[in-house]
Amino acid sequence: IFASLQKDFSCIWIAALTSSLAKHLPGPCNDSHPHHENLFDHYQPTHRIMTSTSQLTAKTPLESLVLHYPESVSVLERHHLDFCCKGDRSLLEALDHNQSAAERIIQEIEQNMKETDKERIRRHVDLAKISASQLVNWIVDRYHRTLRDDLPTIKQLTGKVARVHEKNHPELKKLEGVVLPIADALLCHIDHEEQRLFRLVHEASNGGDVSQLHVDIKKELDTL
């Protein structure tokens, strides 16, 4: 399915997925979770597909922007630039050759990239040095909230692409039938994990009956 869609749709799918991976969380999932600022050590941010913004110019095709710079997705959407069906256009062409507008958008993308790297550094923890309770808080902060933020967008994009292009690509309905249940299952899974398993981990860390909690945690792990 993905192979047959590569030319027309790789841009929008990879953009959505890599954007999800590129983002790091803005803060704790809720007020009951402690902040972890004291846990962060020196960290070099993971390199994106293109590490230099020197390749980012007004002549870069929109599809290349989102494939190589996932931070550009929110910027292009904010400016209503279609990087899916019209992704073969350069940024300059999409802006009717308005050079100053293209330069402003490039600056916005570069600023997003800087903020992403800063957040990666701020959110790094040495997992070997934190408690089990701190670890589950970090998992919620770092991964669960990202899923809750991004899965609805991915589901929406899935449905949109299927509706618009189903006539020429009927396999998109099959893809939609896979993506939506997976997204729903992931959301259900992380809810269960936080409400049951992680609650038990917190209890164990706070002086609960460790022997019984070990039994309960094992049951929850078997369930998951």
Buried (B, 14 or more C-beta within 10 A) or exposed (E): EEEEBEEBBBBBBBBBBBBBEBBBBEEBBEEEBEEBEEBEEEBEBEEBEBEEBEEBEBEBBBBBBBBBBBBBBBBBBEBEBEBBEBBEBBBBBBBEEBEEBBBBBBEBBBEBBEEBBEBBBEBBBEEEEBEEBBBBBBBBBBEBBBBBEBBEBBBEBBBEBBEEBEEEBEBBEEBBEEBBEEBEEBBEEBEBBBEBBBBBBBBBBEEBEEEEBEEBBEEBEEEE
